Amino acid sequence: MEELSTIQKIAVTALPLVFAIILHEVAHGWVAYRLGDPTAKAAGRLTLNPISHIDLFGTIIMPMLLLILKAPVFGYAKPVPINPHYFRNPKRDMALSSLAGPATNMLMALFFTFILRILLPVFEGNIPENAWSWFVVPIAYMSFYGVLINIALGVLNMIPIPPLDGSRIVYWLLPDKLGTTYYRLEPFGIFILLALMATNILGMIIMPILGPIVYYLTGVNIFSH
């Protein structure tokens, strides 16, 4: 796999990144809707229209900064509104709707893996230069970054730091009193994540999980690039 320039990376990561983030949020809202909460549907958030979901910093600025820094690319959209008061079992159903986001990212990673496996000769340099190469090569790279982005987003969101999705699952499993104490961390969660990112601790958490999964799915060793 050849190393791409920053401009080339932006070109092949933009579409899979936007879809990874949007489908992640739509999955939250759709599962919540199926469990009885109409909030996201009423707000018009059960749509694939990017305009309804894009967050200027989380969807555009942060991923571009990560690309420039050669860090794992991920981002976020505007959170889908969920009202747990509509749920029959608020703790359980909140956990299930939260789990839907990372689960959707994992399914998308498998979808991109399927496309990549078909186009794998591109990465191995076995495709002849012809009229199709201008189309096949970018799709192959887009598929690889689709795998990378979705796995990174899924793994990141399963970290049990409020308000990440993993924290909702931990909250469900904890006794009520302990869960309430745990969730008092939520106002500080973004600062904890920024501190972990600034000190590269977040990378040390994600990369040992991300690397082997990506290698297993794609055969590409991201540590060598």
Secondary structure, DSSP 8 states (H G I E B T S, - for coil): -----HHHHHHHHHHHHHHHHHHHHHHHHHHHHHTT--HHHHTT-SS--GGGT--IIIIIIHHHHHHHTT-------------GGG-SSHHHHHHHHHHHHHHHHHHHHHHHHHHHHHTTHHHHT-S-SSTTHHHHHHHHHHHHHHHHHHHHHHHHHTS-STTSHHHHHHHHHS-HHHHHHHGGGGGGHHHHHHHHHHTTHHHHHHHHHHHHHHHHHH---GGG-
